[in-house]
Amino acid sequence: MMSLFRKLMPREDRFFDMFAAHSRLVVEAAGALNDLLNGIDRERNGARIIALEDQADAITREVLLAVRRSFITPFDRSDIQDLIQSMDDAIDMMHKTVKTIRLFEQTEFDPVMREMGGEIVKAANLIAEAIPLLDKVGANAQRLSTIAEDVTRVEGRSDELHEMGLKDLFRRHGASGNAMAYLVGAEIYGELEKVVDRFEDVADEISGIVIENV
């Protein structure tokens, strides 16, 4: 009965505009992080990620405020809150990665780190494709489910790269006793992996919305 009532009532569709705006910021931040890892204008790209994270936080606050003020929402309020928060966690993790890179004054990055940057871009673009499809979740259920599976595959590849990277660090720095180089590299690898983990959290939220609304 409640489901029928919700379908008959006018919806607060501006949520989708805010989701889409946030996802575009996440894609841009992922691209900047990838460029940074590939040695392209490190300072500018680091600063860009920080600025984008601030903009994303503002959208997140706007969404959470709109949830409280809206009478009818496109889907469950808790799902809206969890979706925008998981998206924001992804860009927050990119910001944290930049802070770590700056703290340890890293200027060069391993090939595997650069490959993980490419996986982050893939995951961000998949999420950006999925977000507008939520406006018509029933009609787009199959594509949304496929995107969620694709993000999971990206996360699996990221796990493999993370393990490869740690093994390579140990081979290069373990024998020489350069513990600091190993620890710093391991920290960066761990944070890159967490970025992709956060995208998988977004995909999980999307899958839950599909299940509940189809």
N, CA, C and O of each residue as an XYZ file, in Angstrom:
856
protein
N       0.831     -1.209      0.000
C       0.000      0.000      0.000
C       0.871      1.266      0.000
O       0.630      2.202     -0.762
N       1.877      1.270      0.865
C       2.765      2.428      0.930
C       3.510      2.621     -0.389
O       3.719      3.753     -0.828
N       3.914      1.509     -1.026
C       4.610      1.598     -2.309
C       3.717      2.256     -3.355
O       4.190      3.091     -4.126
N       2.437      1.897     -3.397
C       1.496      2.501     -4.348
C       1.307      3.983     -4.035
O       1.247      4.810     -4.945
N       1.214      4.317     -2.752
C       1.045      5.707     -2.340
C       2.218      6.562     -2.815
O       2.036      7.672     -3.315
N       3.426      6.019     -2.647
C       4.627      6.751     -3.044
C       4.654      6.989     -4.549
O       5.095      8.045     -5.002
N       4.186      6.016     -5.326
C       4.185      6.156     -6.780
C       3.194      7.217     -7.247
O       3.414      7.861     -8.272
N       2.100      7.405     -6.498
C       1.065      8.355     -6.893
C       1.395      9.788     -6.483
O       0.860     10.733     -7.063
N       2.251      9.957     -5.512
C       2.583     11.284     -5.010
C       3.692     11.920     -5.845
O       4.531     11.206     -6.394
N       3.710     13.256     -5.951
C       4.815     13.925     -6.653
C       6.125     13.667     -5.927
O       6.156     13.622     -4.697
N       7.219     13.496     -6.689
C       8.514     13.173     -6.108
C       9.415     14.396     -6.057
O       9.235     15.354     -6.809
N      10.382     14.345     -5.157
C      11.393     15.392     -5.067
C      12.560     14.981     -5.963
O      13.514     14.351     -5.508
N      12.468     15.349     -7.255
C      13.423     14.839     -8.235
C      14.764     15.562     -8.213
O      15.703     15.123     -8.878
N      14.878     16.648     -7.472
C      16.163     17.342     -7.464
C      17.253     16.496     -6.815
O      18.436     16.793     -6.974
N      16.872     15.443     -6.083
C      17.879     14.539     -5.534
C      18.765     13.980     -6.645
O      19.978     13.861     -6.475
N      18.162     13.640     -7.775
C      18.938     13.042     -8.863
C      19.936     14.045     -9.443
O      21.039     13.670     -9.841
N      19.550     15.312     -9.488
C      20.482     16.344     -9.955
C      21.677     16.452     -9.012
O      22.815     16.606     -9.454
N      21.407     16.371     -7.712
C      22.494     16.466     -6.738
C      23.391     15.229     -6.790
O      24.614     15.340     -6.706
N      22.781     14.054     -6.929
C      23.580     12.829     -7.077
C      24.505     12.933     -8.299
O      25.693     12.616     -8.231
N      23.925     13.383     -9.410
C      24.699     13.471    -10.652
C      25.834     14.473    -10.515
O      26.949     14.221    -10.973
N      25.550     15.616     -9.884
C      26.599     16.629     -9.689
C      27.724     16.071     -8.828
O      28.899     16.310     -9.107
N      27.374     15.342     -7.800
C      28.387     14.742     -6.930
C      29.222     13.723     -7.704
O      30.447     13.690     -7.582
N      28.552     12.898     -8.497
C      29.280     11.858     -9.241
C      30.258     12.474    -10.244
O      31.324     11.912    -10.496
N      29.897     13.624    -10.815
C      30.820     14.293    -11.740
C      32.069     14.782    -11.011
O      33.173     14.718    -11.551
N      31.895     15.265     -9.797
C      33.047     15.686     -9.001
C      33.946     14.499     -8.681
O      35.171     14.612     -8.704
N      33.330     13.366     -8.383
C      34.100     12.162     -8.070
C      34.909     11.716     -9.290
O      36.075     11.342     -9.161
N      34.292     11.756    -10.469
C      35.003     11.384    -11.699
C      36.178     12.325    -11.936
O      37.272     11.889    -12.295
N      35.947     13.593    -11.735
C      37.026     14.565    -11.947
C      38.160     14.346    -10.959
O      39.331     14.442    -11.327
N      37.822     14.050     -9.703
C      38.851     13.791     -8.696
C      39.631     12.525     -9.028
O      40.848     12.478     -8.851
N      38.929     11.495     -9.512
C      39.606     10.256     -9.892
C      40.592     10.508    -11.028
O      41.699      9.969    -11.026
N      40.192     11.320    -11.989
C      41.093     11.660    -13.086
C      42.308     12.432    -12.609
O      43.424     12.205    -13.076
N      42.084     13.352    -11.671
C      43.199     14.133    -11.129
C      44.157     13.237    -10.344
O      45.373     13.410    -10.422
N      43.612     12.280     -9.587
C      44.467     11.356     -8.838
C      45.281     10.483     -9.793
O      46.464     10.232     -9.563
N      44.645     10.033    -10.845
C      45.352      9.224    -11.840
C      46.485     10.020    -12.489
O      47.589      9.511    -12.679
N      46.192     11.271    -12.823
C      47.239     12.122    -13.402
C      48.382     12.333    -12.416
O      49.553     12.283    -12.795
N      48.039     12.571    -11.150
C      49.060     12.771    -10.128
C      49.986     11.556    -10.040
O      51.207     11.698     -9.983
N      49.392     10.364    -10.031
C      50.184      9.134     -9.930
C      51.067      8.931    -11.154
O      52.105      8.274    -11.081
N      50.644      9.502    -12.278
C      51.431      9.389    -13.506
C      52.402     10.552    -13.688
O      52.989     10.719    -14.757
N      52.566     11.355    -12.636
C      53.573     12.409    -12.653
C      53.170     13.667    -13.381
O      54.023     14.485    -13.726
N      51.873     13.836    -13.622
C      51.399     15.011    -14.351
C      51.005     16.105    -13.365
O      50.008     15.969    -12.656
N      51.761     17.163    -13.314
C      51.439     18.358    -12.516
C      50.925     17.978    -11.127
O      49.770     18.239    -10.792
N      51.780     17.368    -10.333
C      51.385     16.796     -9.053
C      50.744     17.817     -8.117
O      49.713     17.540     -7.504
N      51.350     18.988     -8.008
C      50.811     19.981     -7.070
C      49.422     20.449     -7.493
O      48.513     20.544     -6.668
N      49.265     20.738     -8.778
C      47.969     21.217     -9.258
C      46.892     20.156     -9.079
O      45.781     20.462     -8.647
N      47.215     18.918     -9.408
C      46.219     17.857     -9.285
C      45.898     17.547     -7.826
O      44.752     17.244     -7.493
N      46.910     17.624     -6.949
C      46.636     17.436     -5.533
C      45.699     18.505     -5.001
O      44.755     18.209     -4.270
N      45.967     19.745     -5.372
C      45.110     20.850     -4.941
C      43.708     20.719     -5.525
O      42.717     21.059     -4.879
N      43.641     20.223     -6.753
C      42.330     20.056     -7.399
C      41.483     19.032     -6.659
O      40.286     19.243     -6.470
N      42.080     17.936     -6.242
C      41.335     16.908     -5.504
C      40.790     17.481     -4.199
O      39.646     17.216     -3.830
N      41.603     18.259     -3.510
C      41.160     18.853     -2.249
C      39.986     19.798     -2.478
O      39.024     19.793     -1.710
N      40.062     20.610     -3.532
C      38.974     21.539     -3.842
C      37.706     20.790     -4.232
O      36.606     21.167     -3.828
N      37.861     19.731     -5.015
C      36.698     18.935     -5.426
C      36.046     18.249     -4.237
O      34.823     18.127     -4.177
N      36.862     17.801     -3.296
C      36.316     17.149     -2.100
C      35.479     18.133     -1.290
O      34.444     17.760     -0.737
N      35.917     19.379     -1.220
C      35.143     20.409     -0.526
C      33.791     20.620     -1.212
O      32.762     20.733     -0.546
N      33.802     20.672     -2.546
C      32.551     20.837     -3.287
C      31.624     19.646     -3.074
O      30.413     19.812     -2.925
N      32.197     18.450     -3.059
C      31.396     17.246     -2.846
C      30.775     17.237     -1.455
O      29.625     16.830     -1.286
N      31.535     17.685     -0.460
C      30.996     17.775      0.901
C      29.788     18.706      0.949
O      28.809     18.427      1.641
N      29.861     19.805      0.214
C      28.749     20.755      0.196
C      27.496     20.113     -0.394
O      26.394     20.320      0.115
N      27.658     19.340     -1.462
C      26.510     18.650     -2.062
C      25.963     17.615     -1.099
O      24.748     17.472     -0.969
N      26.837     16.898     -0.427
C      26.392     15.898      0.549
C      25.541     16.545      1.638
O      24.489     16.022      2.004
N      25.999     17.678      2.151
C      25.216     18.389      3.166
C      23.862     18.826      2.616
O      22.848     18.762      3.312
N      23.856     19.268      1.369
C      22.606     19.696      0.740
C      21.628     18.528      0.610
O      20.431     18.688      0.851
N      22.135     17.361      0.230
C      21.285     16.180      0.115
C      20.710     15.797      1.477
O      19.512     15.547      1.601
N      21.555     15.754      2.482
C      21.093     15.354      3.814
C      20.063     16.336      4.362
O      19.124     15.932      5.048
N      20.232     17.625      4.064
C      19.249     18.620      4.476
C      17.944     18.430      3.711
O      16.862     18.531      4.290
N      18.042     18.158      2.418
C      16.847     17.953      1.599
C      16.066     16.729      2.049
O      14.836     16.723      1.991
N      16.765     15.692      2.496
C      16.082     14.495      3.006
C      15.190     14.858      4.183
O      14.066     14.370      4.293
N      15.691     15.711      5.056
C      14.911     16.093      6.238
C      13.732     16.993      5.885
O      12.703     16.974      6.561
N      13.888     17.781      4.823
C      12.862     18.776      4.496
C      11.821     18.281      3.497
O      10.751     18.877      3.376
N      12.119     17.204      2.786
C      11.221     16.737      1.721
C      10.140     15.822      2.276
O      10.397     14.959      3.115
N       8.916     16.035      1.783
C       7.799     15.187      2.208
C       7.847     13.843      1.496
O       7.660     12.796      2.116
N       8.102     13.880      0.182
C       8.196     12.655     -0.615
C       9.580     12.589     -1.240
O      10.046     13.560     -1.836
N      10.226     11.459     -1.104
C      11.553     11.255     -1.691
C      11.469     10.164     -2.756
O      10.559      9.338     -2.707
N      12.393     10.140     -3.716
C      12.311      9.173     -4.818
C      12.420      7.728     -4.365
O      11.822      6.837     -4.968
N      13.182      7.493     -3.305
C      13.204      6.185     -2.660
C      13.502      6.394     -1.186
O      13.606      7.531     -0.725
N      13.637      5.315     -0.456
C      13.718      5.376      0.995
C      14.766      6.391      1.469
O      15.857      6.484      0.905
N      14.418      7.140      2.504
C      15.307      8.192      3.006
C      16.661      7.635      3.444
O      17.702      8.234      3.172
N      16.641      6.510      4.110
C      17.905      5.941      4.567
C      18.774      5.518      3.383
O      20.000      5.601      3.455
N      18.144      5.064      2.291
C      18.902      4.700      1.089
C      19.543      5.932      0.456
O      20.680      5.874     -0.013
N      18.817      7.038      0.443
C      19.369      8.285     -0.089
C      20.577      8.717      0.736
O      21.617      9.080      0.186
N      20.431      8.675      2.048
C      21.517      9.078      2.931
C      22.734      8.165      2.759
O      23.870      8.633      2.683
N      22.478      6.863      2.699
C      23.599      5.917      2.571
C      24.288      6.047      1.215
O      25.509      5.921      1.124
N      23.506      6.301      0.157
C      24.089      6.437     -1.177
C      25.006      7.646     -1.251
O      26.153      7.529     -1.684
N      24.514      8.806     -0.833
C      25.336     10.013     -0.953
C      26.544      9.932     -0.019
O      27.620     10.427     -0.353
N      26.370      9.308      1.151
C      27.498      9.191      2.071
C      28.574      8.263      1.518
O      29.767      8.532      1.661
N      28.148      7.165      0.884
C      29.142      6.245      0.304
C      29.877      6.910     -0.859
O      31.077      6.695     -1.030
N      29.175      7.712     -1.659
C      29.832      8.454     -2.726
C      30.843      9.446     -2.145
O      31.952      9.600     -2.656
N      30.430     10.109     -1.069
C      31.318     11.094     -0.458
C      32.524     10.426      0.181
O      33.616     10.995      0.194
N      32.333      9.219      0.712
C      33.460      8.488      1.302
C      34.544      8.205      0.252
O      35.732      8.200      0.572
N      34.135      7.972     -0.994
C      35.108      7.678     -2.058
C      36.004      8.886     -2.317
O      37.223      8.742     -2.410
N      35.420     10.062     -2.432
C      36.241     11.247     -2.697
C      37.010     11.667     -1.441
O      38.106     12.218     -1.540
N      36.439     11.409     -0.265
C      37.174     11.663      0.979
C      38.451     10.821      1.024
O      39.502     11.288      1.463
N      38.342      9.571      0.561
C      39.505      8.686      0.583
C      40.559      9.161     -0.415
O      41.756      9.020     -0.164
N      40.128      9.717     -1.532
C      41.099     10.292     -2.470
C      41.832     11.468     -1.825
O      43.042     11.624     -1.985
N      41.083     12.290     -1.096
C      41.695     13.418     -0.386
C      42.717     12.905      0.627
O      43.818     13.447      0.732
N      42.354     11.866      1.366
C      43.273     11.306      2.351
C      44.545     10.784      1.680
O      45.640     10.924      2.224
N      44.396     10.186      0.503
C      45.559      9.682     -0.231
C      46.499     10.832     -0.603
O      47.719     10.713     -0.482
N      45.920     11.936     -1.052
C      46.738     13.107     -1.385
C      47.468     13.622     -0.147
O      48.639     13.993     -0.230
N      46.793     13.647      0.987
C      47.432     14.105      2.220
C      48.622     13.219      2.590
O      49.658     13.713      3.035
N      48.468     11.908      2.403
C      49.566     10.986      2.697
C      50.740     11.218      1.747
O      51.896     11.243      2.168
N      50.432     11.386      0.469
C      51.481     11.634     -0.531
C      52.247     12.908     -0.199
O      53.472     12.954     -0.312
N      51.518     13.936      0.211
C      52.178     15.194      0.565
C      52.973     15.063      1.859
O      54.072     15.606      1.972
N      52.424     14.349      2.827
C      53.099     14.184      4.114
C      54.469     13.552      3.929
O      55.446     13.983      4.541
N      54.539     12.523      3.080
C      55.796     11.814      2.885
C      56.580     12.312      1.667
O      57.585     11.722      1.270
N      56.091     13.418      1.083
C      56.782     14.092     -0.016
C      57.119     13.129     -1.157
O      58.230     13.121     -1.687
N      56.131     12.330     -1.509
C      56.317     11.376     -2.598
C      56.191     12.093     -3.942
O      55.240     12.839     -4.177
N      57.144     11.859     -4.799
C      57.123     12.482     -6.123
C      57.142     11.463     -7.252
O      56.888     11.803     -8.408
N      57.444     10.206     -6.912
C      57.449      9.152     -7.919
C      56.626      7.977     -7.409
O      56.594      7.691     -6.212
N      55.962      7.303     -8.344
C      55.037      6.246     -7.959
C      55.279      4.997     -8.798
O      55.580      5.069     -9.990
N      55.137      3.848     -8.136
C      55.401      2.571     -8.788
C      54.418      2.338     -9.939
O      53.302      2.856     -9.912
N      54.821      1.571    -10.939
C      53.907      1.240    -12.040
C      52.595      0.622    -11.571
O      51.542      0.882    -12.153
N      52.654     -0.192    -10.526
C      51.422     -0.816    -10.030
C      50.515      0.224     -9.384
O      49.292      0.122     -9.488
N      51.088      1.220     -8.721
C      50.275      2.312     -8.177
C      49.562      3.048     -9.309
O      48.388      3.399     -9.197
N      50.290      3.273    -10.398
C      49.690      3.965    -11.536
C      48.563      3.124    -12.147
O      47.547      3.659    -12.591
N      48.755      1.815    -12.161
C      47.699      0.955    -12.680
C      46.468      1.004    -11.772
O      45.335      0.976    -12.254
N      46.689      1.075    -10.475
C      45.554      1.210     -9.549
C      44.820      2.533     -9.782
O      43.599      2.603     -9.639
N      45.569      3.578    -10.140
C      44.918      4.839    -10.487
C      43.975      4.675    -11.654
O      42.900      5.275    -11.676
N      44.366      3.867    -12.628
C      43.488      3.600    -13.759
C      42.239      2.848    -13.351
O      41.164      3.098    -13.895
N      42.358      1.929    -12.399
C      41.190      1.196    -11.908
C      40.239      2.126    -11.157
O      39.021      1.965    -11.233
N      40.786      3.084    -10.446
C      39.953      4.066     -9.750
C      39.137      4.872    -10.750
O      37.957      5.137    -10.522
N      39.759      5.262    -11.853
C      39.030      5.991    -12.896
C      37.903      5.133    -13.466
O      36.797      5.628    -13.684
N      38.175      3.858    -13.708
C      37.137      2.956    -14.220
C      35.950      2.893    -13.259
O      34.797      3.010    -13.675
N      36.243      2.709    -11.977
C      35.168      2.599    -10.990
C      34.359      3.887    -10.908
O      33.132      3.843    -10.824
N      35.038      5.038    -10.933
C      34.340      6.320    -10.859
C      33.412      6.513    -12.052
O      32.287      6.986    -11.893
N      33.873      6.150    -13.241
C      33.049      6.307    -14.435
C      31.849      5.365    -14.427
O      30.770      5.728    -14.897
N      32.031      4.170    -13.901
C      30.898      3.238    -13.791
C      29.823      3.792    -12.855
O      28.633      3.727    -13.161
N      30.245      4.332    -11.723
C      29.281      4.914    -10.791
C      28.581      6.117    -11.419
O      27.374      6.291    -11.257
N      29.338      6.944    -12.135
C      28.737      8.110    -12.791
C      27.729      7.693    -13.844
O      26.750      8.403    -14.074
N      27.948      6.551    -14.493
C      26.957      6.039    -15.444
C      25.702      5.557    -14.718
O      24.584      5.745    -15.199
N      25.900      4.937    -13.562
C      24.764      4.344    -12.843
C      23.836      5.385    -12.235
O      22.619      5.204    -12.238
N      24.393      6.465    -11.717
C      23.597      7.415    -10.930
C      22.384      7.955    -11.690
O      21.287      7.932    -11.132
N      22.513      8.443    -12.935
C      21.321      8.956    -13.628
C      20.266      7.872    -13.892
O      19.079      8.175    -14.017
N      20.700      6.624    -13.974
C      19.767      5.531    -14.244
C      18.823      5.278    -13.074
O      17.776      4.654    -13.250
N      19.176      5.749    -11.893
C      18.324      5.546    -10.719
C      17.008      6.318    -10.821
O      16.047      6.013    -10.115
N      16.970      7.314    -11.697
C      15.736      8.086    -11.891
C      14.592      7.196    -12.370
O      13.430      7.448    -12.052
N      14.923      6.151    -13.138
C      13.931      5.175    -13.598
C      14.483      3.795    -13.263
O      14.859      3.022    -14.144
N      14.520      3.512    -11.977
C      15.213      2.332    -11.493
C      14.621      1.042    -12.041
O      15.360      0.095    -12.309
N      13.306      0.984    -12.213
C      12.681     -0.231    -12.731
C      13.104     -0.531    -14.157
O      13.483     -1.656    -14.479
N      13.036      0.474    -15.004
C      13.392      0.298    -16.407
C      14.884      0.020    -16.586
O      15.292     -0.627    -17.550
N      15.690      0.515    -15.648
C      17.146      0.401    -15.778
C      17.749     -0.643    -14.848
O      18.965     -0.676    -14.656
N      16.911     -1.491    -14.274
C      17.382     -2.430    -13.255
C      18.491     -3.338    -13.768
O      19.476     -3.574    -13.068
N      18.334     -3.850    -14.994
C      19.322     -4.782    -15.514
C      20.679     -4.097    -15.703
O      21.715     -4.646    -15.326
N      20.667     -2.907    -16.284
C      21.925     -2.191    -16.497
C      22.569     -1.811    -15.160
O      23.787     -1.903    -15.010
N      21.768     -1.393    -14.206
C      22.295     -1.043    -12.892
C      22.960     -2.245    -12.220
O      24.013     -2.114    -11.597
N      22.338     -3.405    -12.352
C      22.913     -4.618    -11.767
C      24.224     -4.979    -12.458
O      25.173     -5.418    -11.809
N      24.273     -4.795    -13.769
C      25.502     -5.082    -14.514
C      26.622     -4.139    -14.099
O      27.767     -4.562    -13.939
N      26.296     -2.864    -13.926
C      27.307     -1.891    -13.500
C      27.848     -2.271    -12.124
O      29.055     -2.211    -11.892
N      26.961     -2.661    -11.215
C      27.401     -3.055     -9.875
C      28.366     -4.238     -9.953
O      29.363     -4.283     -9.233
N      28.065     -5.189    -10.825
C      28.966     -6.335    -11.017
C      30.305     -5.894    -11.597
O      31.355     -6.410    -11.214
N      30.264     -4.937    -12.522
C      31.508     -4.428    -13.120
C      32.385     -3.735    -12.070
O      33.607     -3.879    -12.082
N      31.756     -2.989    -11.171
C      32.514     -2.330    -10.104
C      33.157     -3.371     -9.198
O      34.296     -3.206     -8.762
N      32.425     -4.440     -8.918
C      32.983     -5.518     -8.098
C      34.197     -6.142     -8.769
O      35.169     -6.492     -8.099
N      34.146     -6.285    -10.099
C      35.301     -6.828    -10.821
C      36.488     -5.866    -10.751
O      37.632     -6.296    -10.610
N      36.213     -4.578    -10.850
C      37.292     -3.586    -10.722
C      37.916     -3.675     -9.329
O      39.135     -3.595     -9.179
N      37.073     -3.840     -8.320
C      37.579     -3.951     -6.957
C      38.441     -5.200     -6.793
O      39.460     -5.174     -6.102
N      38.022     -6.302     -7.440
C      38.823     -7.520     -7.389
C      40.187     -7.329     -8.032
O      41.199     -7.795     -7.509
N      40.208     -6.644     -9.164
C      41.483     -6.358     -9.823
C      42.342     -5.449     -8.954
O      43.560     -5.622     -8.895
N      41.733     -4.498     -8.287
C      42.472     -3.608     -7.398
C      43.104     -4.389     -6.250
O      44.233     -4.104     -5.849
N      42.382     -5.369     -5.723
C      42.945     -6.213     -4.665
C      44.186     -6.948     -5.166
O      45.192     -7.042     -4.463
N      44.101     -7.471     -6.400
C      45.245     -8.175     -6.977
C      46.443     -7.231     -7.127
O      47.576     -7.603     -6.820
N      46.184     -6.024     -7.595
C      47.269     -5.058     -7.767
C      47.871     -4.659     -6.427
O      49.085     -4.488     -6.311
N      47.032     -4.512     -5.431
C      47.504     -4.176     -4.094
C      48.478     -5.235     -3.591
O      49.545     -4.913     -3.070
N      48.103     -6.488     -3.751
C      48.976     -7.586     -3.322
C      50.274     -7.605     -4.126
O      51.355     -7.791     -3.566
N      50.163     -7.412     -5.445
C      51.354     -7.367     -6.289
C      52.290     -6.234     -5.855
O      53.508     -6.403     -5.785
N      51.695     -5.088     -5.571
C      52.495     -3.930     -5.183
C      53.242     -4.152     -3.886
O      54.414     -3.792     -3.773
N      52.570     -4.747     -2.895
C      53.224     -5.009     -1.619
C      54.379     -6.000     -1.780
O      55.441     -5.830     -1.181
N      54.162     -7.034     -2.594
C      55.227     -8.003     -2.835
C      56.429     -7.338     -3.505
O      57.577     -7.621     -3.160
N      56.159     -6.461     -4.455
C      57.241     -5.762     -5.143
C      57.998     -4.847     -4.185
O      59.226     -4.774     -4.229
N      57.258     -4.147     -3.317
C      57.911     -3.296     -2.318
C      58.833     -4.110     -1.428
O      59.957     -3.697     -1.141
N      58.354     -5.270     -0.993
C      59.161     -6.100     -0.105
C      60.424     -6.593     -0.803
O      61.504     -6.617     -0.214
N      60.274     -6.987     -2.067
C      61.453     -7.458     -2.818
C      62.488     -6.356     -2.958
O      63.689     -6.603     -2.846
N      62.016     -5.134     -3.204
C      62.945     -4.035     -3.451
C      63.546     -3.440     -2.178
O      64.700     -3.012     -2.167
N      62.745     -3.417     -1.102
C      63.192     -2.703      0.097
C      63.442     -3.606      1.298
O      64.127     -3.215      2.243
N      62.883     -4.818      1.260
C      63.068     -5.708      2.402
C      64.515     -6.114      2.587
O      65.042     -6.042      3.698
N      65.162     -6.536      1.521
C      66.548     -7.006      1.605
C      67.502     -5.874      1.971
O      68.498     -6.086      2.663
N      67.184     -4.665      1.497
C      68.083     -3.534      1.758
C      67.860     -2.922      3.133
O      68.635     -2.075      3.577
N      66.807     -3.351      3.798
C      66.525     -2.827      5.135
C      65.950     -1.432      5.137
O      65.976     -0.758      6.167
N      65.425     -0.976      3.998
C      64.838      0.360      3.917
C      63.367      0.282      4.348
O      62.448      0.313      3.529
N      63.190      0.179      5.656
C      61.842     -0.019      6.192
C      60.931      1.164      5.895
O      59.746      0.976      5.619
N      61.466      2.375      5.946
C      60.628      3.558      5.715
C      60.046      3.560      4.305
O      58.865      3.857      4.124
N      60.863      3.232      3.305
C      60.357      3.191      1.928
C      59.254      2.159      1.797
O      58.264      2.390      1.104
N      59.419      1.017      2.461
C      58.387     -0.012      2.407
C      57.106      0.484      3.072
O      56.017      0.331      2.517
N      57.234      1.079      4.261
C      56.050      1.512      5.006
C      55.285      2.607      4.277
O      54.054      2.593      4.234
N      56.018      3.552      3.706
C      55.352      4.634      2.966
C      54.644      4.079      1.733
O      53.492      4.423      1.467
N      55.333      3.222      0.983
C      54.713      2.623     -0.193
C      53.496      1.803      0.164
O      52.475      1.864     -0.520
N      53.603      1.023      1.253
C      52.478      0.193      1.684
C      51.279      1.053      2.088
O      50.131      0.691      1.831
N      51.557      2.194      2.721
C      50.473      3.103      3.119
C      49.736      3.640      1.892
O      48.506      3.686      1.872
N      50.479      4.038      0.891
C      49.845      4.568     -0.320
C      49.058      3.469     -1.034
O      47.933      3.699     -1.478
N      49.640      2.285     -1.145
C      48.909      1.172     -1.753
C      47.603      0.902     -1.000
O      46.555      0.696     -1.612
N      47.679      0.904      0.329
C      46.489      0.637      1.123
C      45.399      1.665      0.905
O      44.219      1.321      0.849
N      45.786      2.921      0.781
C      44.782      3.965      0.592
C      44.190      3.920     -0.816
O      42.999      4.179     -0.992
N      44.990      3.602     -1.801
C      44.448      3.441     -3.158
C      43.438      2.295     -3.200
O      42.398      2.392     -3.852
N      43.755      1.221     -2.503
C      42.813      0.102     -2.452
C      41.513      0.512     -1.766
O      40.429      0.105     -2.183
N      41.628      1.318     -0.718
C      40.433      1.757      0.008
C      39.553      2.659     -0.851
O      38.331      2.658     -0.701
N      40.165      3.429     -1.750
C      39.354      4.240     -2.667
C      38.424      3.332     -3.475
O      37.226      3.591     -3.582
N      38.995      2.266     -4.040
C      38.175      1.348     -4.839
C      37.169      0.621     -3.953
O      36.045      0.363     -4.385
N      37.550      0.288     -2.725
C      36.604     -0.324     -1.789
C      35.397      0.576     -1.569
O      34.266      0.095     -1.484
N      35.635      1.874     -1.477
C      34.521      2.806     -1.269
C      33.594      2.828     -2.491
O      32.380      2.978     -2.349
N      34.167      2.678     -3.683
C      33.313      2.595     -4.871
C      32.483      1.318     -4.852
O      31.337      1.317     -5.302
N      33.042      0.251     -4.345
C      32.251     -0.978     -4.226
C      31.109     -0.768     -3.234
O      30.021     -1.315     -3.419
N      31.346      0.020     -2.183
C      30.265      0.348     -1.246
C      29.144      1.084     -1.965
O      27.968      0.818     -1.716
N      29.501      2.011     -2.858
C      28.480      2.723     -3.639
C      27.688      1.734     -4.490
O      26.459      1.798     -4.543
N      28.395      0.821     -5.155
C      27.732     -0.182     -5.986
C      26.787     -1.044     -5.154
O      25.703     -1.401     -5.616
N      27.190     -1.379     -3.931
C      26.326     -2.157     -3.039
C      25.060     -1.379     -2.692
O      23.968     -1.944     -2.647
N      25.216     -0.075     -2.448
C      24.038      0.754     -2.161
C      23.093      0.789     -3.358
O      21.875      0.697     -3.201
N      23.657      0.921     -4.543
C      22.842      0.938     -5.761
C      22.104     -0.389     -5.922
O      20.919     -0.403     -6.252
N      22.792     -1.494     -5.692
C      22.149     -2.811     -5.786
C      21.002     -2.928     -4.798
O      19.953     -3.482     -5.125
N      21.193     -2.408     -3.590
C      20.127     -2.450     -2.592
C      18.922     -1.637     -3.019
O      17.783     -2.054     -2.805
N      19.161     -0.475     -3.624
C      18.048      0.358     -4.109
C      17.279     -0.371     -5.203
O      16.049     -0.338     -5.235
N      18.007     -1.027     -6.098
C      17.349     -1.783     -7.165
C      16.470     -2.868     -6.579
O      15.315     -3.022     -6.974
N      17.010     -3.612     -5.646
C      16.238     -4.711     -5.037
C      14.983     -4.203     -4.357
O      13.923     -4.820     -4.468
N      15.088     -3.091     -3.659
C      13.949     -2.581     -2.893
C      12.890     -1.887     -3.735
O      11.750     -1.728     -3.297
N      13.264     -1.470     -4.950
C      12.333     -0.650     -5.734
C      11.887     -1.283     -7.048
O      11.223     -0.625     -7.848
N      12.233     -2.524     -7.283
C      11.825     -3.197     -8.520
C      10.850     -4.325     -8.181
O      10.378     -5.024     -9.078
